[in-house]
Amino acid sequence: MVTSGQSVPLPSHIHYELLLQLLEQQTMATVYQSPQLRRQTQELIITLRKALSQQRQIEETCKLSNVAVEYQWSTNQPLERFSAEM
């Protein structure tokens, strides 16, 4: 449960955008002649788009509940915060 004054850590949107750009521009260009790899890459792109959409739903729920969202840029960020609180 989120307590008062606590924010919800979520990945920064740039993480999704970078992965999508890599997959759409470079990976697809490399695997276009292989139907199986192309299909798997397309499925991965769809999955990432769904993940970003689901994250936006979480953000909207937080907004409606007056819960702050804290965008994370690395996996070290939360660990540093938790160790500083201990």
N, C-alpha and C positions, 0 to 999 in steps of 0.2 A: 504494500500500500504506500502511496506517495504521501509523505507528511508535509505539513505546512512549511513553506520556505525551501522545500526540496525540488530540484529540477529533474526532468527526465532526460537522461543522456541518449542521444540518437546520432547516427552517422550524418556527417555533413552531406548535403546533396551533391557536392562536387565529386564525391567518391563514386556515386552512381553514374554521373555524367562522364567521368573519365573512362570507366569501364565500358559504358555504352559506345563512346567514341572509338575506343580501341577495337571493340568487337565489330562495330558497323563499318569502320573505315579500313582497318588493316586485316583483321581476321577474315572477314567475309571476302575480301579481295584475294586472299591467299587460298581459301578453301572452296571457291566458287565452282571448280571443276569436279569436286567430290560431293555427290548428292548427300551422302550420309553425314559428312562433316558440316556441310552447309545447313542441313536440317537441324543438327545438334546445336550449331552456333545460333541459328534462328530461335530455337527453343530457349537457349540461355538468354538471349536478348529479351525475349518475351518475359521470362522469369524475373530478370532485373527490372523491367518496366513495371511488373506487378509489385515487386518489392518496394519500389519507390512510391507507387500509388498507395500501398498499404501504410507506408511510413507517413505519407501525407494525411491519411485518415487518422493515424495516431496523433499527429500534430493538431489536427482539427479538434479531436476529442479533448486534448490537453487545453487547447485554447478555450473551448466551451466550458471546461471545468476550472478555468483560471489556474492551470498548472503550467509552470515555465518549462520550456524545452531548452536543453543545452546541447548544441551541436558539437560533436567530437571530431577531432582531426586525426587522432591516433589512438591506439589501444593503450598507450602509456598514460594518457590524460586521466582516466578514472582511477587508475592505480595510485597515481601521485596524489590525487585528491583524497582518496580513502586513507592512505598512509599518513597524510598530514593531519587528518581528523583523529587518528588513533593516538 
